[in-house]
Amino acid sequence: MLFARLPAFDVAVVAVYFVGTILLGAWFARRQRDTNTYFVGGRNVSGWLVLISIVATETSTVTFLSVPGLAFTPADPERNIASGNLTFLQLALGYIIGRFFIAWLLLPQYVNGELLTAYQLLRQRFNSSVQRTASGIFLVTRTLADGMRLFLTALLLKQFTGWDITVSVLVMGFATIIYTYLGGMEAVIWTDVIQFAVYMIGALVAAAFILGQVQGGWNGFVAIGSDAGKFTLFDFKFDRTNEYTFWAGLIGGAFVTMATHGADQLMVQRYLCAKSLRSAQAALITSGVVVFAQFLVFLLIGVGLFVIWQQGVLNLPPELLQEMREKRSYDAVFGYYIVNYLPVGVVGLLVAAVLSAAMSTLSSSLNSSSSAVVNDFYRPLRPGRDERHYLRVSRAMTTVWGLAQMVVALFTAAVLKSNVIGMVLSIAGFTTGLVLGLFVLGSLRSPVRSSAALTGLVCGFLTVFVVWFPSSGLTAELPTWVPGWYRTKLLAWPWFAPIGAGTTVLVALVVNLFRPGKKETGTPVA
């Protein structure tokens, strides 16, 4: 058994966290009278709350455990694996640049209106088919990706508590559904604040314990980390297959952020809650700096784990090391350290921190998915109903999408069992740039036909699929006549977003050039 079971006191700490989030949702339930309060908090949320909600939402269990694992990674010449370091932060620099573009190009279009979803803006620029296509892509990909994230979190809960994986999925899923169902977006944002505090305090406490166990203190930490190349920040080589180069981080990271934070309902919904455009812009840009600092903390935790492992303080079981080496993933190191090396009480806090990082993303996903269904599909087909009716439908959709994510998680547990993180990144890589391309087309002064935009979307999908496939591990199924160069990785995943967006825009403009005509009149949002 690689992971110890939690003592009763630590289980109690985790249980208090679950109960507290549910009670918070019940507290906000009394304020939910219409879809405006349920989905965007009455558009009266303070900028600092929006800021923390953005950061908490994009921080999942994958971030909490995988980022330290990246920095921990020891050099493995036999497998051509370099020592982990701080080069992941190059992506975070791209994330900051992408936020500036969103703040000045897209946010004014979102905030200065009565929108409830990002895709209602596409309805104003094109026709309802483009709006619903983009919204449908969001619903499918969000459910698949977050269902897999739910599985990853439930797997950790199983390891920490000894519960069956099905029980772990049900506990995580229903707890998240209940407080999101009751309290709507206000409950989601305030629990984001609490969850941000929990996981950051947990991370800093763990960092303090790790540093306290380093022989030689800070000087020993710096000396061993430097000798292993752990503090390398920039890699200026142009390697199209490496995710963590300066160019992939700056360009790819900027496009990924413009897509995930500028054209995805999960994040756009937070800007719609803000009191003003300026407040939303400040929250978005500042969140990039906070995320950079947060990643730095997690990476330094990984370096610290490597140092105490080198010093013999952290003893990892040989079977765990072999498993991680074969998978080329050291995500399990931080989880193992939490359960086996921290004192009672602190372990409960750290487990709650891991779960809070996951629940923040999942609750935001449920509320955003419900908003997309109600405002992009149901309300236009069933107009004129009273707000109480739409609120009941909204809560029902929160439950439906929560159950859908639980089904995906259970299916993942039964079938996919490994390489789940790669699947999550692949799903995101397929779609983020495509929808961004639609928003770019909608922002152009020259009219673009809806049919041309949809043609560009299809071509963008096919292009991303072609460049992604050699990285999928499925090339063994290709016929023998396929050339060898197509059987190896062509591009790192940060390049998928700019390729998808660029192809969508370029093809749409070419199609529109040869089939010119007046752009279809969009429908204003009621």
C-alpha positions in Angstrom: 0.0 0.0 0.0 1.7 3.2 -1.2 -0.6 5.6 0.6 -1.5 5.4 4.2 -5.1 5.8 5.3 -6.0 9.1 7.0 -6.3 9.1 10.9 -9.8 9.8 12.2 -9.0 13.4 13.1 -7.9 14.2 9.5 -11.0 12.5 8.1 -13.0 14.8 10.4 -11.2 17.9 9.1 -12.1 16.8 5.5 -15.7 16.1 6.6 -16.0 19.6 8.2 -14.8 21.1 4.9 -17.5 19.2 2.9 -20.3 20.1 5.3 -19.2 23.8 5.4 -19.4 24.2 1.6 -22.9 22.7 1.5 -24.1 25.0 4.3 -22.7 28.0 2.5 -24.7 27.0 -0.6 -27.8 26.8 1.5 -27.1 30.2 3.0 -27.1 31.8 -0.5 -30.2 29.9 -1.6 -32.5 32.5 -0.1 -31.1 35.1 -2.5 -31.8 33.2 -5.7 -34.9 34.7 -7.2 -34.1 34.8 -10.9 -31.4 33.7 -13.5 -29.7 37.1 -13.2 -28.7 36.4 -9.6 -28.3 32.6 -10.1 -25.8 33.0 -13.0 -24.1 36.4 -12.6 -24.8 37.3 -9.0 -26.9 40.3 -9.9 -23.8 41.8 -11.7 -22.8 43.3 -8.4 -19.7 41.3 -7.4 -16.6 43.1 -6.1 -13.5 43.0 -8.3 -11.4 41.2 -5.7 -13.9 38.4 -5.5 -13.9 38.1 -9.3 -10.1 38.0 -9.2 -9.9 35.2 -6.6 -12.7 33.2 -8.4 -10.8 33.4 -11.7 -7.6 32.0 -10.0 -9.4 29.3 -8.0 -11.4 28.1 -11.0 -8.3 27.6 -13.2 -6.5 25.8 -10.3 -7.5 22.1 -10.2 -6.2 19.0 -8.5 -4.1 18.5 -11.7 -2.4 21.8 -11.0 -2.0 21.2 -7.2 -0.2 17.8 -7.7 1.2 17.9 -11.3 3.1 21.2 -11.1 5.2 20.1 -8.1 5.7 16.8 -10.0 7.1 18.7 -13.0 9.8 20.4 -10.9 10.6 17.2 -9.0 11.3 15.2 -12.1 14.9 13.8 -11.9 17.1 13.6 -15.0 16.8 10.2 -16.8 19.3 10.0 -19.7 18.2 6.5 -20.6 14.7 7.8 -21.4 15.9 11.2 -22.7 14.2 13.0 -19.9 15.8 16.3 -18.6 15.7 17.4 -15.0 12.5 19.2 -14.0 12.9 22.9 -13.4 11.0 26.3 -13.5 10.5 26.5 -17.3 6.8 25.9 -16.8 6.6 29.5 -15.8 7.2 30.5 -19.4 3.6 29.4 -20.1 2.5 31.6 -17.2 4.1 34.6 -18.9 2.1 33.8 -22.0 -1.0 33.6 -19.8 -0.4 37.2 -18.6 0.0 38.5 -22.2 -3.2 36.8 -23.3 -5.1 38.4 -20.5 -4.2 41.9 -21.7 -5.6 41.1 -25.2 -8.8 39.8 -23.6 -9.2 42.8 -21.3 -9.0 45.4 -24.0 -10.6 43.5 -27.0 -13.3 41.2 -25.7 -14.3 42.4 -22.2 -15.9 45.6 -23.4 -18.2 43.5 -25.6 -19.1 41.2 -22.7 -19.6 43.6 -19.8 -21.4 46.5 -21.5 -24.6 44.6 -22.1 -27.1 42.1 -20.6 -25.3 38.9 -21.7 -25.6 35.8 -19.5 -23.3 33.6 -21.6 -20.2 34.3 -23.9 -22.0 32.7 -26.8 -24.9 35.2 -26.8 -22.3 37.6 -28.2 -21.9 35.3 -31.2 -25.6 35.4 -31.7 -25.4 39.1 -32.1 -22.6 38.8 -34.7 -23.9 35.7 -36.6 -27.0 33.6 -36.4 -28.2 31.2 -33.7 -26.5 28.2 -35.4 -23.0 29.6 -34.7 -24.0 30.5 -31.1 -25.4 27.0 -30.4 -22.5 25.3 -32.1 -20.0 27.1 -29.9 -22.1 26.6 -26.8 -22.5 22.9 -27.7 -18.7 22.5 -28.1 -18.3 24.1 -24.6 -20.8 21.7 -23.0 -19.4 18.5 -24.5 -15.7 19.3 -23.9 -16.3 20.8 -20.4 -18.3 17.7 -19.3 -15.6 15.3 -20.6 -12.6 17.2 -19.3 -14.1 17.9 -15.9 -15.6 14.4 -15.6 -12.0 13.2 -15.9 -10.8 15.8 -13.4 -13.5 14.5 -11.0 -12.1 11.0 -11.5 -8.6 12.1 -10.7 -9.8 13.8 -7.5 -11.9 10.8 -6.5 -8.8 8.6 -7.1 -6.9 10.7 -4.6 -9.8 10.6 -2.1 -9.8 6.8 -2.4 -6.1 6.7 -1.7 -6.4 9.0 1.3 -9.4 7.3 2.9 -9.6 3.8 1.5 -13.1 4.4 0.1 -14.1 2.6 -3.1 -13.6 4.7 -6.2 -17.4 4.7 -6.9 -18.1 6.0 -3.4 -15.4 8.7 -3.8 -16.9 9.9 -7.1 -20.4 10.0 -5.5 -19.2 12.0 -2.4 -17.3 14.5 -4.5 -19.9 14.8 -7.1 -23.0 15.2 -4.9 -21.3 17.6 -2.5 -20.4 19.9 -5.4 -23.9 19.6 -7.0 -25.7 20.4 -3.7 -24.0 23.7 -2.9 -23.9 24.8 -6.6 -27.6 23.9 -7.0 -28.7 25.8 -3.9 -26.5 29.0 -4.0 -25.9 29.6 -7.7 -23.0 31.8 -8.8 -22.7 33.7 -5.5 -22.2 30.4 -3.6 -19.6 29.3 -6.3 -17.7 32.6 -6.0 -17.6 32.7 -2.2 -16.7 29.0 -2.0 -13.9 29.8 -4.5 -12.6 32.4 -2.0 -12.6 29.8 0.8 -11.1 27.1 -1.4 -8.4 29.5 -2.6 -7.5 30.3 1.0 -7.6 26.6 2.0 -5.3 25.3 -0.8 -2.9 28.3 -0.7 -2.5 28.0 3.1 -2.1 24.2 2.7 0.6 24.7 0.0 2.5 27.3 2.1 2.3 25.1 5.2 3.6 22.1 3.2 6.4 24.3 1.8 7.4 25.4 5.3 7.6 21.8 6.5 9.6 20.8 3.5 12.1 23.6 3.9 12.3 22.7 7.6 13.4 19.2 6.7 16.1 20.3 4.3 19.6 19.6 5.7 21.4 22.9 5.6 18.2 25.0 5.4 17.8 27.6 2.6 21.4 27.3 1.6 21.2 23.6 1.2 18.0 24.0 -0.8 19.6 26.5 -3.2 22.9 24.5 -3.5 21.3 21.1 -4.4 18.6 22.7 -6.5 21.2 24.6 -8.5 23.5 21.6 -9.0 20.5 19.7 -10.5 19.5 22.6 -12.7 16.2 23.1 -10.9 16.2 26.9 -11.1 16.4 27.2 -14.9 13.7 29.5 -16.0 14.1 30.2 -19.7 14.7 27.9 -22.7 15.1 29.9 -25.9 15.7 26.8 -28.2 13.0 26.5 -30.8 11.7 22.9 -30.4 8.2 22.5 -31.7 7.6 19.3 -29.7 8.6 20.8 -26.3 5.8 22.4 -24.3 8.2 24.3 -22.0 10.2 26.6 -24.3 10.1 30.4 -24.3 8.3 30.5 -27.7 5.7 27.8 -26.9 5.0 29.5 -23.6 4.8 33.1 -24.9 2.9 32.5 -28.1 1.1 29.3 -27.4 0.4 30.3 -23.8 -1.1 33.6 -24.9 -3.4 31.9 -27.4 -4.4 29.3 -25.0 -5.4 32.0 -22.4 -7.2 34.1 -25.0 -9.3 31.0 -25.8 -9.8 29.6 -22.3 -10.3 33.0 -20.6 -11.8 35.0 -23.5 -14.0 32.5 -25.4 -15.0 30.0 -22.7 -18.2 30.4 -20.6 -16.4 29.1 -17.5 -14.3 32.2 -17.2 -16.5 34.8 -19.1 -19.3 34.2 -16.6 -17.0 35.7 -13.9 -16.5 38.9 -15.8 -20.3 39.2 -16.3 -20.6 39.2 -12.5 -18.4 42.3 -12.0 -19.8 45.7 -11.1 -18.1 47.5 -14.0 -15.9 47.0 -17.0 -12.9 48.5 -15.3 -13.4 46.2 -12.3 -13.5 43.1 -14.6 -10.4 44.2 -16.5 -8.4 44.8 -13.3 -9.5 41.4 -11.9 -8.5 39.5 -15.1 -5.1 41.1 -15.5 -4.2 40.9 -11.9 -5.2 37.2 -11.8 -2.4 36.5 -14.3 0.2 37.8 -11.8 -1.4 35.8 -9.0 -1.4 32.6 -11.1 2.3 33.2 -11.9 3.1 33.5 -8.2 1.0 30.5 -7.4 2.8 28.3 -10.0 6.1 29.5 -8.6 5.1 28.3 -5.1 4.0 24.9 -6.4 7.2 24.5 -8.5 9.4 25.4 -5.5 7.6 22.8 -3.5 8.6 20.3 -6.2 12.2 21.4 -6.0 12.1 21.1 -2.2 10.7 17.5 -2.5 13.6 16.7 -4.9 16.2 18.1 -2.4 14.9 16.1 0.6 14.7 13.0 -1.6 18.3 13.5 -2.6 19.3 14.0 1.0 17.5 10.8 2.0 14.9 12.5 4.2 12.1 11.6 1.8 12.1 7.8 1.1 9.9 6.9 -1.8 9.1 3.2 -2.2 10.9 1.5 -5.1 7.7 0.4 -6.7 6.3 3.9 -6.7 9.5 5.3 -8.2 9.4 2.6 -10.9 5.8 3.3 -11.7 6.4 7.0 -12.0 9.5 6.5 -14.1 7.6 4.2 -16.5 4.8 6.7 -16.8 7.2 9.6 -17.1 5.1 11.4 -14.5 6.0 12.3 -10.9 2.6 13.7 -9.9 2.2 11.2 -7.0 5.2 12.5 -5.1 3.5 15.4 -3.4 0.5 13.3 -2.5 2.7 10.6 -1.0 4.6 13.3 1.0 1.4 14.8 2.4 0.0 11.6 3.7 3.2 10.0 5.0 5.4 12.9 6.2 3.0 15.6 7.7 1.6 15.5 11.2 -2.1 14.7 12.0 -4.3 17.7 11.4 -2.0 19.2 8.8 -2.6 16.1 6.6 -6.4 16.8 6.9 -5.8 20.5 5.9 -3.7 19.4 2.9 -6.2 16.8 1.7 -9.0 19.4 2.1 -6.7 21.7 0.0 -6.4 19.2 -2.8 -10.2 18.6 -2.8 -10.9 22.3 -2.7 -8.8 22.9 -5.8 -10.9 20.4 -7.6 -14.3 21.4 -6.2 -13.7 25.1 -7.2 -13.3 24.0 -10.9 -16.1 21.5 -10.8 -18.7 23.9 -9.2 -17.8 26.6 -11.7 -18.3 24.1 -14.5 -21.7 23.0 -13.4 -23.0 26.6 -13.1 -21.5 27.6 -16.4 -22.9 24.5 -18.2 -26.4 25.2 -16.7 -26.2 28.8 -17.9 -25.2 27.7 -21.4 -28.1 25.3 -21.7 -30.7 27.7 -20.4 -29.6 30.9 -22.1 -28.3 29.5 -25.4 -30.8 26.7 -26.0 -33.9 26.7 -23.7 -34.8 30.3 -23.2 -34.7 31.2 -27.0 -37.0 28.2 -27.7 -39.3 28.9 -24.7 -39.4 32.7 -24.4 -41.8 34.6 -22.3 -41.8 32.4 -19.2 -41.5 34.0 -15.7 -38.1 34.0 -14.0 -39.1 31.5 -11.4 -39.6 29.0 -14.2 -36.2 29.6 -15.7 -34.6 29.4 -12.2 -36.2 26.0 -11.7 -34.8 24.8 -15.1 -31.4 26.3 -14.3 -31.2 24.3 -11.0 -32.4 21.2 -12.8 -29.6 21.6 -15.4 -27.0 22.0 -12.7 -28.0 18.6 -11.4 -28.1 17.1 -14.9 -24.6 18.3 -15.8 -23.3 17.2 -12.4 -24.6 13.7 -12.9 -23.1 13.7 -16.4 -19.7 14.5 -15.0 -20.1 11.7 -12.5 -20.9 9.3 -15.3 -17.8 10.4 -17.2 -15.7 9.9 -14.0 -17.1 6.4 -13.4 -16.6 5.5 -17.0 -13.0 6.7 -16.8 -12.5 4.7 -13.7 -13.7 1.6 -15.5 -12.0 2.0 -18.9 -9.2 4.6 -19.1 -7.5 4.1 -15.7 -4.2 5.7 -17.0 -2.9 8.6 -18.9 -6.0 10.7 -17.9 -4.1 14.0 -17.7 -3.0 13.6 -21.3 -6.6 13.0 -22.3 -7.8 16.2 -20.5 -5.1 18.3 -22.3 -6.0 16.6 -25.6 -9.7 17.5 -25.2 -8.9 21.1 -24.4 -6.4 21.3 -27.3 -9.0 20.3 -29.8 -11.4 23.0 -29.0 -9.9 26.1 -27.4 -8.6 27.7 -30.5 -11.6 26.9 -32.7 -14.1 28.8 -30.6 -11.6 31.7 -30.2 -11.5 31.9 -34.0 -15.3 32.4 -34.1 -15.0 35.3 -31.7 -12.1 36.9 -33.7 -14.4 36.6 -36.8 -17.2 38.2 -35.0 -15.0 41.1 -33.9 -14.0 42.0 -37.5 -15.5 45.2 -39.0 -16.0 43.5 -42.4 -19.0 41.1 -42.2 -18.5 37.4 -42.3 -21.3 35.0 -43.2 -22.3 32.4 -40.6 -21.9 29.6 -43.1 -18.3 30.8 -43.8 -17.6 30.9 -40.0 -18.9 27.3 -39.5 -16.8 26.1 -42.5 -13.7 27.6 -40.9 -14.6 25.9 -37.6 -14.8 22.5 -39.3 -11.5 23.0 -41.2 -9.9 24.2 -38.0 -11.0 21.0 -36.2 -9.7 18.8 -38.9 -6.3 20.6 -39.0 -5.9 20.3 -35.2 -6.8 16.6 -35.4 -4.2 16.0 -38.0 -1.4 17.6 -36.0 -2.6 16.0 -32.7 -2.9 12.4 -33.9 0.8 11.6 -33.9 0.9 12.5 -30.2 -2.0 10.3 -29.3 -0.3 7.0 -29.1 -2.6 5.6 -31.7 -0.2 5.7 -34.7 0.4 2.0 -34.4 -3.0 1.5 -35.9 -2.1 3.4 -39.1 -1.5 1.4 -42.3 2.1 0.7 -43.3 2.1 3.2 -46.2 1.9 6.1 -43.8 5.4 7.8 -43.7 7.5 7.5 -40.5 7.6 11.2 -39.8 3.9 11.2 -39.2 4.2 8.5 -36.5 6.1 10.7 -34.1 5.0 13.8 -32.2 4.6 16.8 -34.5 3.8 19.7 -32.2 3.5 20.4 -28.4 0.0 21.0 -27.2 0.4 24.9 -26.6 0.6 25.2 -30.4 -2.8 23.6 -31.0 -4.8 26.8 -30.0 -3.0 29.2 -32.4 -3.3 26.6 -35.2 -7.0 26.0 -34.5 -7.8 29.7 -34.3 -5.7 30.7 -37.3 -7.1 28.0 -39.5 -10.7 28.8 -38.5 -10.2 32.5 -39.3 -8.2 32.1 -42.5 -10.6 29.5 -44.0 -13.7 31.5 -43.1 -12.3 34.7 -44.7 -11.4 32.8 -47.9 -14.8 31.2 -48.1 -16.4 34.5 -47.4 -14.3 36.2 -50.1 -15.5 33.7 -52.8 -19.1 33.8 -51.5 -19.6 37.4 -50.5 -22.8 38.7 -49.2 -24.4 40.6 -46.4 -23.7 39.0 -43.0 -26.9 37.6 -41.4 -28.5 39.9 -38.9 -27.7 38.7 -35.4 -30.4 38.6 -32.7 -30.1 41.0 -29.8 -30.1 39.5 -26.4 -33.4 40.3 -24.6 
